[in-house]
Amino acid sequence: MYKLISRILQVLVSRAYDEAFFKPFSIKESSFEPPFEEMYKHLFHNSSELPPKDNHEQLIVEEIELLMIDLGQLNLSEFDRKECKQQIAKAAQEWGLFQVVGHGISKDILDKIRLEQINLFRKPFHEKINSEKLSSLAGNYIWGTPSATCLGQLSWIESFHIPLGDFLSSTNLTSLSSTIGQLSMEMFELANLLAKILDKKLGHHKPNFFEESCSPFNCYLRMNRYPPCPMPRGMFGLVPHTDSNFLTILLQDHQIGGLQFVKDGKWATVKLNSESLIVIIGDLFQHRSKFPMGLRYAVVAKCNCCKLRYPQQQGHKHCGDLLLAELSWWRDGPPLMVSEREEIREKDKEKKGIRV
């Protein structure tokens, strides 16, 4: 039943994107850049000024280094393990996101996925949108925001959103699929470890809940790229939003950052650390645990250089692919009660953000 529902949703999403994106526009056979300016020219034409910023720029007051937790402590003494678990719970409860090192995922596999991402996004655009060209990735490519009615709602992004349930069962083995398979299993083990620690400290699920309810087949891997923007000031790489799942493990580009989040009512920029992974607590975990609701974050592009993907490196002339790898993880258990969904929906309205 889960796979059937998942497949129906994928088809519906695919049709929505077909209707929105496959309107006639010219595609250069050799170009790997999505035709943002042509597809969204009506938004640029209708906008007499820069997109609404919702006071976003004024609210950014500082660059913050997230709490760093060394998971290697979990392999040490009982005191060290207890201290590490307490740090995880405190960071999740007070911040909603934190960094981890000593996570056990090798540098080699992270370097491989970055290289695979570069090769994947450099494929011609007509191949990326053509289901027959990418076999196991067919139908998983998205770009822009089909529903945007103004520039402030537009995410300047292209992504591969890969449900691992379908991907891991594929018999079409390639260098990309092998790398994704290895990475996703290691990411799942990390997510499962963190989820059990957080649930024991702050949740209220029954014993063995995650072992019984979760598997790698209930996860997805999302690879994002933020192309050059002709008018990046005030534009979003990824519009402000909250995650609707349980946990997200985020691998940022190791040279240029851009992740921002709300802390105490103010937007702050996450200080880049090339050695760490970022753990983000999703809405479902927050809703059913002792967490503050609705961590809101974004990837923002508002610099003055059209070659930049991110705003924090003013004057930097880097023109390469800037990639963001994301593994989001959730349970395959009983659905939320209607009352729970309504409560989350009402809180979403108050936050003026979106959930993904």
N, C-alpha and C positions, 0 to 999 in steps of 0.2 A: 504493500500500500504506500509506504513512504517513497519508494522509487517511482511508482506510478504518479503520485502527486508531484514529485520533483520534476519528472519528465514533462507533465502537463504545464507546470509553471515555466519551465525552460522554453516550451513551444510558444506559450503566450507572450513571454518576454521577447522571444525572437521575432514574433509577428509584429509586436509593438515597434521594435527597432526597424523592421523591414519597412513599415508604413512611414516612419519618421525619417529614415535615412536614405532609403533607396529611391528617393525622388531624383529625377534627372539632374546630374551635375557632372562636370568633366573630371576625369581621373587620369592623371598622368601615369602611364604604365610603369615608369621607373621610380615614381615618388613613393616614399614610405610614410610621408606625413599625411594625417587625415585632413580633409578639406574643410577645416573649421570656418575660415573666413567666407568661403562660398556658401556653406551650409547655413551659417548663422548671420549672413549679411543683413537680413531683415532686422535682427536685433541690434547690430551696429548702426543701421540706418535709422531705426526708431529711437535710438538713444542719443540725445543732444548733449549729454555729458557723461562722465565716467559712471560706471555701475554703482548702485547704492552700496555703501560699505558698512551700514548698520553700526556706525561708530567703531568699526573694527580696528582701524589704524590708531585711533585715539586711545583705545583700551590696551594696546600692546605697550607694556611698561618696562619689560625686562626680558633678558634671555636667562632661562632657568636650567640648571643641570639637575635632572631627575635623580631621585634616590637610587644609588647603585647597590645592588644586592649580589653577592658572590654565592652562587648556588653550590660551589665547591664545599661550603661549610656543612652541607647536608651529609657529607661523607666523613666528617670529623667526629669529635666527641659529642656526647649527649647534650652538653651545655651549648656547644656550637650549633648543633641542629635545632635546638629549642630557640636560640637567639635568631637564627636565620628565618625560621618560620614566623617568629614574632615580627621581624622586619617586613616580611612579605605581607602579613595581615595588616600591619599599620600603614604601609605605603598604599595598599589597595583601598583601605577605608578612608584615609585622609586625602589621597591624591587621585585615585582612580586609575593611575598608570605608574609604572616604574621601569627601571632598566635592570637587566640581568647579565652577568658574565659567569663563567664557569658552568655554562648550561649544557656542555657535552656535545654540542653540534660543531663539527669540525670546520675549520677555516676553509679547507679544501672544498667541501660541499657548498659552502656559502659563496666562494669564488666561482664555482662552476655554475650556480644558478644565476649569478650576475652576468656571466658570459653568455649563457643560454638566453637570458632576457634580451641582451643587446642584439643577438642574432635574430631573435624572434621579432622584435619590434622594428628591425631594419628590413624586414620583408616588405615588398611593395604593398601599398594599401589595398589594391584590388585583390591580392592574395589573402590578406588578413580578413577581409569581409566575405571571401568566397569559401563557403563551407567545405567544398571538395578539396581545397588546396592544403588544409591543415589537419586532415584526418581526425585524430583524437581531440583536437582543439576546436573542431567544427561547432559553430554556433555559440562559442564562448567569448567572442571578441565584441567589445562595446567601446563607444567613444562619444564624448560630449554628453549633453543632457537633452534627450528628446522632448521633455516636457517644459523646458525653459521658455519663459515668456519675456524675460529681460536678462541683461548681461549678469546681473547679480545672482541669478539662479543657475548660471552656466558653469559647469566644471570643465576646465581646459585639460582634458585627460583622455588617454586611451588605455584600455585594460583588457587583460584576459582573466576572466572569472571562471575558475575551473573546479567543478564539483568532483571531489576525489573519488566518490563512489563509482562514477562512470569511468573516470580516468584510470584508476588502479585496476579495474577489471578489463581494460583494453588489452588486446593481444598485439597491437601495433607498437612494437618497441623501437624507440629511437633514443638518441643521446639525450634529448630533452625529456622524454618520458621517464627514462632511467634516473635522471637527476631529480626530477620532481618526485618520483616514487621514493627515492632514498631520503630526500629532504622532508617530505611530508610525514614519513614514519617517525623520523627523529623529532620533528616539530610536535607531532601528536604525543609522543612520550613526554616531552617537556610540558605541553599544555595539560596533560593528564596529571602529572606530578604537581603542578601549580594549583590546579583545580581542587585536588584532594586536600592540599594544605589549606587553601582558602576556605573550602567548605567546612573543614573541621574547626577552623578558628572562627569563622563568621557566618557560615551557612546553617541550614537546618534540614538538610536532606537525610534520608535514611542511610544506614551503613551500606557500603558497597554500591551506592547509587551510581557513581560514575563508571565503575567496572561493568555494571549491568546495562547501562543506558547509552554508553558512548563507544564509538569505534572510529578508526580513520575514515571509514566510508561515510561518516556524518560530517565531514569537514570539507572546507574548500580552500583552495590556494588562489590568491588574487595578485597578479603582477600589474603594476601601474607604471605609466610613463607620462611625463608632463611636457608636451611639445613646446617649442618656442611660441611666445604670444606677442602679437604686434603692438598691443597696448596693455602691458602687464600690470600697470598700477591700478589697484582696486580689483583685479581679477582673481579668481580662485582656481588653483590647480584642482582642488577638491573642496566643494562648498562646505561650510560648517554643518556638522552632523553628529549624531551619536551612533554607536554600534548596537544593533538589536540582538546580537548573539550573546554567548557566555564569555568567551575570551578571544582576544586577538593577539597574535604574536607578530610583531612588526620588525622587518629588516629594512632600515633606511638605506638610501644611497650613502656610500661611505665617504663622499667628498662634499656634497652639498646637501644641507638640511632643508627645512621648510615646514616641519610639523609644529603646529600651534594648538594650544588648548586653553580652556577657561579654568582659572583658579581664583577662588574668592571673588567672582564676578569680573575678573580682568583677564584679557587674553595675554598669554605669555608664549614665547618661543622656546622650544626644546633645544638645548645646547647639544650639538652633534657629538656623538661618541661612536667611532667606527668599530669599536670592539664589542659593543653590546647589542642585545635585542631589547625591544620595548614591549612590555606586556600591558595591554589595555583591557580594563574590566568592562564588559558589555552590559547592556540594559537588563537582560534576563537575570544575570548573576546579581546585579545591583538590586533588582526588584525583589528577589527572593532571599536576600541576605542583608547584613547590617552595613550597607553601603550608602553613600550619598547618591541621589538619583542623577542620571543623565550627564555623564562626562561628555562635554561637547568639544570637538576638535576639527581641525581643517588643515589642508595644505594650501598655502596662500602664495600667489604670485602677484606682486605689486611693485616691481622694480622698474627702472627706466631703460633697461637694456633688453632689446627684443630677443637676444640670444640666451637670456637667462631663464631657467625653469623655476628658480626659487629666488625670493627677494632678499634673503639675509646676506648674500655674498655680493654686495654692491660693487659694480665695476669689474667683476670677475668675468672673463671672456670664455668660460668653458662652454663648448657647444656640443658636447657628446650626449649620449643618452643618459638621462637621470632616471633611475629605476627605483621602484618601491615594491618590495615583495611582502605579501601579507598572507598569513595563514589564520583563518578564523575557525573557531571550533565551537560546537554546541552539542547539546544532548539530543537523542532521539527518544524522548520519553513522552509522558502525557502532555497534551497541549495546555497552554495557559487557560484558566477559566475566563469566561467572558468578562467578568468583573475586573480581572487582572489586566486584560487587554485594554479595557476602557480606561483604567487608571493610568496606564502607560500612555495611552493616546492623549488624555487630558494634560498630562505633564509635558508631552511633546508640544502641544499647542502653546503652553506657557514659555517653553524654551525658544520658540520661533526657529527651531532647527529642523533637520530631517534625520531620519533613521535609515541606516543601510545594513 
